[in-house]
Amino acid sequence: MTSENHPDGVPRESFAHSFGISLLDLEKTQLEPSRLLNILTKKSSFHGSFVSIPEIQARNRVLNHCGLSDEDYLVLFTQNYKDAMMLVGESYPFFKGNFYMTAIGEDADCVREFASYKESRVIFAPESWLDLRIKGSQLSHYFRRKCKNTPKGLFSYPAEVNGTRYSMHWISEAHRNSWHVLLDATALVVGVDRLNLMLHTPDFVLCSLDNTNAHSSTITCVLVRRKSFDMSTASPQLHE
């Protein structure tokens, strides 16, 4: 019997093995999306119930940088940017019928591989779509498009690219139209380029503790909004 293949032609077993995941875990993310927080916690790089003082300090530093609280956000640490993106891609409940829209560079975005594998529709959004000065934005058009599923899927975009800062407005607009949002803030220097996300509250935020190279092998934090993936509900929720 022929095994089912990944969209790029890679067998399911090989694809799962190459990303250090199991097919059972992938199926659970589709069947039990409310378990996302639990899945993320188990798969973070730092295991065990003991939390070191340096880890607490790093967590508080990142939360302060983003203007967020640990009551609202779970903070996970990964060994590098790629691992952080893979953590989100593996655990997010993509499935046939929802969307993954991304304005993150193709060479850096690992999430799209998981979205494609789970048969979610992938939409590539050029950075020009993030310009608020352009009337009739393509982003707004895609946010408003009809979808029988709620939430419609995940939208990922960078907070800054080559010195150009992009508006947090897109987070609020995406939420109003039933999308989850991943904000890639790894290009910003923690403690220097402060973010004030309390009013916008993205569902995922990526931050690098050492910003000498945003996509280098430095520790990358994944902030997950707890309310967005409430463990007590049957499916992920969107909260303003």
Stockholm file with secondary structure:
# STOCKHOLM 1.0

chainA/1-240         MTSENHPDGVPRESFAHSFGISLLDLEKTQLEPSRLLNILTKKSSFHGSFVSIPEIQARNRVLNHCGLSDEDYLVLFTQNYKDAMMLVGESYPFFKGNFYMTAIGEDADCVREFASYKESRVIFAPESWLDLRIKGSQLSHYFRRKCKNTPKGLFSYPAEVNGTRYSMHWISEAHRNSWHVLLDATALVVGVDRLNLMLHTPDFVLCSLDNTNAHSSTITCVLVRRKSFDMSTASPQLHE
#=GR chainA/1-240 SS CCCCBCTTSCBHHHHHHHTTCCHHHHHHHHHCGGGHHHHHHHHSSSCSSCCCHHHHHHHHHHHHHHTCCTTTEEEEEESSHHHHHHHHHHHSCCCTTCEEEECSCTTTCCHHHHHHHTTCEEEECCGGGGCTTSSSCHHHHHHHSCCSSSSCEEEEEESEETTEECCTHHHHHHHHTTCEEEEECTTSCTTTSCCCCTTTCCSEEEEESCTTSTTSSSCEEEEEEGGGGCTTSSSCCCCC
#=GC SS_cons         CCCCBCTTSCBHHHHHHHTTCCHHHHHHHHHCGGGHHHHHHHHSSSCSSCCCHHHHHHHHHHHHHHTCCTTTEEEEEESSHHHHHHHHHHHSCCCTTCEEEECSCTTTCCHHHHHHHTTCEEEECCGGGGCTTSSSCHHHHHHHSCCSSSSCEEEEEESEETTEECCTHHHHHHHHTTCEEEEECTTSCTTTSCCCCTTTCCSEEEEESCTTSTTSSSCEEEEEEGGGGCTTSSSCCCCC
//
